[in-house]
Amino acid sequence: EGDRIVVSPTEQVRRGDRVVVRTSDGEVMAKILFRQTARQIELHSINPAYDPRIIDIADVEWMARIIWASQ
């Protein structure tokens, strides 16, 4: 709570980038893009207590690169 981020929806995302992802069911998450294929993305949490997430590309509404964060 109280964290602020600035994202760029036009920046190309690459492996290792911090990203914000919104899924088609409305879930929004900030993660690290670990891997992206034609069918899936694999996201890792900055907090190691959370397991990686694998999401089908068809379930991703949008993904934007985090270009600045204040914690």
Secondary structure, DSSP 8 states (H G I E B T S, - for coil): ---EEEEETTS---TT-EEEEEETTS-EEEEEEEEE-SSEEEEE-SSTTS--EEEEGGGEEEEEEEEEEE-
